[in-house]
Structure formats: C-alpha cells, structure tokens
C-alpha cells in the first residue's frame, strides 16, 4: 500500500470512527470534543496528503512525448 492509499484509507476510517464516537457521546460538550479531535486529525492527514502530492512528478500522459520511457525496453 502506498502513502496516498494509506492516507485515503485512514481518512475514511477516521470518518467512521467519528460517527461511532458521536453516537456514544452523552452530551453536546462530548460531541464538540469528538468533532474537534477528528477535524484536527483529518486536517493533518489532508495537509500531509497535499504536501506529498506536490513532490510527485506528473503521470506519463502529462509529460512530453519524448520524455516517456518504455520500461519494458529497459530490461
């Protein structure tokens, strides 16, 4: 599993965890704490994802034709 897949999976997991905790929260103060925690965690993961994506080179169809390498020919 690559970093992007892990982050996307973790974002989905966080959302599900948040929903479960909200169901069990007994009052508005507890719900606010749950929401604050999960919002912070989601923001951190999204920032990490966005930062990581800025370091990734474009996919082959975004590169000039003479830049594309046929990896099968490299063997």
N, C-alpha and C positions, 0 to 999 in steps of 0.2 A: 504494500500500500504506500503510495507516495504522500508527500506532505499535504498537497491540496486535497486529496481524497480523505485523509485523516481529519483535516480541519473541517471539511464539509460534513463528514460523519459526526464529528464532535458537536458542531452547531446544531444538527438535528437532534442529537442526544440531549443537549442542553435544553432545547425547547421542550422535549418530552419530560425531562426531569422537572423543569419549571412548572409545567402543567400539573404534574403529580404533587409537587410540594404545595401548590396553590390550593388544590382540593383539600389537603390536610391542614392548611393554615386555619387557625381558630379565630383570628380577628384581623382587622384592617392593618394593624401595625405589623403583624407577622407577614401578611401578604405584601406589604410595602418592602419589608426586608428581603423577602424572596425575590421580588421583582428587581430590586436594586442589585442584589448579588448576580442574578442571571443576566441582567442587562450589562453589567460590567464585564462579566465573563465573555458574553457574546461580542461586545465591542472590542475586547482584547484579541479574540480569535479573528475577527474580521480585519482588524488592523494588521495582524500578523500575516493573514492571507494576502491582503492587498500589498503589503511590503514585499512579500515573497514573489508575488506576481510581477512586480516591477523589475525584478532581477532575471526573469525568464526571457530567453530570446524568442522572437516570433516563430510561429509554426511555419512549416515549409511553404504553404501557399501564400504567405506574406513576404517571402524572400524573393529576390530577383532570380530569374530562371537559371542563370549561370552559377548561382550560389548553392542550389540544391544538389545534394550529394546522394548518389545511389549507393546505399550502404551494402547492397548485395554485391556490387562490383569491387568492394574493398576487401573482400575475403581472399 
